[in-house]
Amino acid sequence: MDSTIIVAAISVIGSFTLVYLNSVKETSNKKYEIRREQLSKFYMPFYQKYCAGLFPQNRLSAMSFEARSIFFDLMTQNIYLMEPLSQAMYSDFYSAYLDLLEAENNNPEYLLEESSQKLDNIFSKLSRQILIEYKGILKKCHLPVPLI
């Protein structure tokens, strides 16, 4: 009788352990898939465009409307993939981007030099944060991290 109880207890414990380990693995796989989506849809394209734009040597405000729009569109369309800190900074970038457009359209309430400087400062801070997040996600995925 004692051996039957021991076998039953081992079976129950083994079943619970198997369910728990399966749950842990599933959670880990979901996190990995989310990170891969973040990388493929936002962080890698941002990094590629950032390097192609020769930042931080160049200023975003000095670039064409089309070049600035690439960054604006990438962030706007993928804000849900950004980490919380960069998401929090996005509204400042959005505001500065619109202010520069107003200044370029000769709106007297917006000075071109001031609006350009504001956009460049915010983009610089936001870019640094995005690149920090990018490296962190790469590390979590066990991928090579760039020396930026």
N, C-alpha and C positions, 0 to 999 in steps of 0.2 A: 504494500500500500504506500509506503514512504517513497519508493522509487517512482511510482506513478505521479505523485504530487511534484516531485523534483523535475520529472520530464515535462509535465504540464507547465510548471513555473518557468523552466528554461525556454519552452516554446513561446510562451507569452512574452517573456523578456526579449527573446530573439525577434519576435514580430514587431514589438514596439521599437526596438533598436533599428530594425530595417526601415520602418516607416519614417523614423526620425532622420536617419542618414539620407534617405531618398528625398525628404523635404529640404534638407540642407543643400543637397546637390542641385535640386531644382531651383532653389533661391539663388545659388551661386551662378547657375547657368543663365538665369534671367538677368542678373546684374551684368554679367559678361556681355550678353546680347545688347543691353541698353548702352553700355560703354562703346561697343563696336558701332552702334548706330550714331552715337554722339561723334565718334571719330570720323566715320565715313561721310556723314552729312554736314557736319559743321566744323569740327576742329581741324581736320586735315585740309579741307578746302580753304579755311581761313589762313592756316599756316602757309600754304602754297601761294596764296594771293599776297600775303604779307611779305613773304620773301621776294616775290616777283615785283612788288612795288618798291623794293629797296628801302623798307622801313627799318629803323627809325631815321635814316638819313633824309628821306623825303618827307614832306608834309602832306597830309591828306587834303588839306584845304587848297593846296597849290595844284592838285590834280584836276583833271577834267571832271565834269559832272558825271559822265559815264563811269569813270574809274571810281569815284566816290560812291556811286550807286551800287557798284559790285559789293562793297563792304556793307553798305546799308541794307541791301536786299538779302544778303547772306545772313546777317544777324536777325533781321525782321522775320524772315521765313523760318528760321531755326531757333528762335528764342527758347522754345520748349526744350531744346537739347542743351542749352547753356547751363552751367552750374549756377547755383544761387547768387554768388557774389557778382559774376558778370551779368546775370539777369538784372540785378539791382542797379548796376551801372548803366544799363542799356537806355533807360529813360533819359538820362543826362545826355547821352550820345544822340538820341533821337531829337531832343530839344535843340542841341547845338547844331545838328545837321539842318534842321528847319530854319534856324536863325540865319545860318550862312546863306541858304537859298533866298531868304527874304532880303538880306544885304545885297546879294548879287542881282536881285530884281529891283534895286535902288529904292527900297523901302527906307524912308528917312529915320524910322525908329531903330534901325539896325545898322551899326557901323561895320563896314567890311573888315577892317583890320581887327577889331575886337571880336567879331564873330568868327573870323578865321583862326585867331589865337585860341579862342574857347574850344572850337572843334578839335584843333590839333592837341590841346592839352587833355581833353577828355578821351580822344581816340588813343593817345599814348598810354594813359592809365588803363583804359579798357583793354587795349592790346596786351599790355603786360600781364593783366589778370587772366586773360584768355590763354596766353602762352603758358602761364603757371599751371592752369587747369589742364591744358593739353598734355604737358609733361606728366602730370599726376595720373591722368587717365592712361597714358602710354605705359607708365610703370605698373599700374594695376593690371594691365593686359599683358604684361611681360613682353612689351615691344621696345625696340630701340628708341632712346630719348635723344632728341637733337640737342646740340650744345648752344642753345640760344639764351 
